[in-house]
Amino acid sequence: MTISPDILRAKIERITTLPTLPQVVTKIVAMVESPTTSVADVGKVIAKDQVLSARVLKLVNSAFYGFSRPVSTITHAMVLLGFNVVKGLAMSASVFDLFQQEGGDGVDRKPLWDHSIGTARIAGILAQKVKLHEPEEAVVAGLLHDLGKIVLCAHLPEEFATIIDLAKRRNLLMLDAEVQVLGTTHAAIGRWLLEGWKLPAKLVEPIALHHAPHLAREAPLTTAIVHLADILCIAASIGDSGDAKILPLSHAAWNLLGMTMGQVEETLCEIDEQEIVMAFA
């Protein structure tokens, strides 16, 4: 029986163990949006959190970014990468443990995490090819695009198992199986969580609408990038999103991106799965 979306949302909102962004990351997001914030200001905030600092520096020094010389300080990282990139790295580092941990649901989340970071990597490459103004936002959106699935497998494990079984038995996309079982999708659930984190619409929209990019209004190009990155990641068999077949490509997103098949092939050639996994390990 399908659960009413209203009942489902109320059930999710009653869960007291839903993840929250660390206070330091929430503060960084607000600081970056302020025109009076300096590189030193943000650097000091991150530096106070040793775990976050270590995560960010590891990401900066990974092959994911490819700097020839080691980056040893947060301030140096910000000078090289800019406010928004470091903000994205801080958020990426913060959700890492959420994806990696195996909860009481008994579900191995690593394949979904590998799919998520693969989508993030591809989104970053696509963002550069279409000259997106803030490519790191596409990377973060790619990383978080399936966050709703984590909520489902952690807090509604029976329903999540039913969705996976239904998708396999009837050869459905997980998206369609979710609608049949829940009356809504992981993308909508991800939106509820992200709005609870009070993240800006330009980041929420690419996550909430990565399966319906034609509806995007605040960040249509970023949404189109994440949409295509998700599809290419499944095609490249990086991790496991839960879908046994490739998602349909939105013509509106494809037209907005204005890419050629040659550029898509170049993108796939630039992907190094081992490099992706090591960057976020």
C-alpha positions, -999 to 999 in steps of 0.1 A, spaced: 0 0 0 13 35 -9 20 58 20 5 92 18 32 118 12 19 139 40 21 110 64 55 101 51 68 136 56 53 138 91 70 105 99 104 117 87 101 150 105 94 131 137 127 112 134 151 128 159 182 112 146 181 128 111 216 141 103 223 178 108 252 198 94 278 205 120 276 240 135 309 250 120 297 241 84 265 260 89 285 290 100 308 287 70 279 286 46 265 318 61 300 335 62 307 328 25 274 344 15 284 376 33 303 402 12 323 413 43 338 379 50 376 375 43 396 345 34 413 347 69 379 348 86 367 315 71 401 299 74 401 306 112 367 290 116 377 258 97 410 256 115 393 254 149 378 221 139 407 196 136 387 168 120 371 191 94 405 208 87 421 174 81 393 163 58 394 195 37 432 194 34 431 157 23 406 165 -4 426 195 -16 458 175 -18 442 145 -36 445 138 -73 409 151 -75 424 187 -77 458 179 -90 480 206 -74 517 200 -80 527 211 -46 512 202 -12 487 226 3 494 227 40 470 253 54 433 261 51 441 297 42 464 286 13 436 262 1 412 291 1 435 314 -19 440 286 -45 404 274 -47 382 303 -35 354 306 -10 328 285 -26 351 256 -33 362 254 3 326 257 14 318 228 -9 347 208 5 336 214 41 301 202 33 314 172 14 336 163 43 307 166 67 284 142 49 312 116 44 305 98 77 268 98 71 272 78 39 300 55 51 286 43 84 265 11 83 235 17 106 211 -6 123 194 -11 90 222 -35 80 225 -19 46 260 -15 31 260 21 20 294 21 4 281 13 -32 257 43 -29 286 65 -16 308 54 -45 280 63 -69 276 96 -52 313 106 -53 314 94 -89 285 116 -98 303 145 -80 335 139 -100 316 138 -133 296 168 -124 328 187 -118 341 178 -152 309 187 -169 307 220 -150 341 230 -164 332 220 -199 300 242 -199 318 269 -180 295 270 -150 303 301 -129 306 281 -96 316 245 -106 321 234 -70 283 238 -64 277 212 -91 303 189 -73 285 193 -39 251 188 -55 264 156 -73 277 143 -40 244 149 -22 219 141 -50 209 107 -35 208 119 1 171 109 3 180 73 -2 202 74 29 173 87 49 151 59 35 175 30 42 183 43 77 149 53 89 124 34 67 143 2 60 112 -20 54 99 4 28 133 8 12 137 -30 9 102 -32 -7 113 -5 -32 145 -24 -42 126 -57 -45 98 -41 -66 123 -24 -89 141 -57 -95 110 -78 -100 92 -54 -123 123 -40 -140 114 -5 -128 135 25 -122 139 30 -84 122 64 -89 90 47 -102 92 20 -75 95 48 -48 63 65 -61 44 32 -60 55 24 -25 58 58 -9 39 81 -31 70 103 -34 107 100 -42 141 101 -27 146 135 -44 117 150 -26 129 135 7 163 150 1 147 184 -4 129 182 30 162 174 47 182 201 28 156 227 35 158 218 72 196 225 69 185 259 55 207 256 25 203 280 -4 178 272 -32 206 272 -58 220 241 -40 187 225 -30 172 226 -65 198 205 -83 194 178 -57 156 180 -55 151 181 -93 180 160 -106 153 136 -121 132 165 -134 157 192 -145 131 209 -168 114 222 -137 145 240 -124 143 278 -121 169 289 -95 198 268 -109 188 252 -142 223 247 -155 236 231 -123 205 209 -122 211 198 -158 247 190 -150 238 168 -120 211 151 -140 236 141 -168 263 132 -143 240 108 -125 232 91 -158 268 89 -169 279 75 -135 254 47 -138 265 41 -174 301 39 -162 291 14 -135 307 35 -107 292 23 -74 255 14 -73 226 38 -72 201 9 -70 190 13 -106 196 -17 -128 191 3 -160 202 37 -172 179 66 -164 163 85 -194 180 117 -204 160 149 -203 160 166 -237 156 200 -220 187 194 -199 207 182 -229 197 212 -250 205 236 -221 240 221 -217 247 225 -254 272 196 -253 283 173 -281 285 135 -278 323 140 -283 324 160 -251 305 134 -232 329 107 -244 358 130 -233 342 132 -199 340 95 -195 376 91 -206 387 116 -179 371 96 -151 394 75 -130 373 55 -105 402 48 -82 411 85 -81 376 93 -72 374 68 -43 408 77 -29 400 114 -29 371 109 -5 384 79 15 
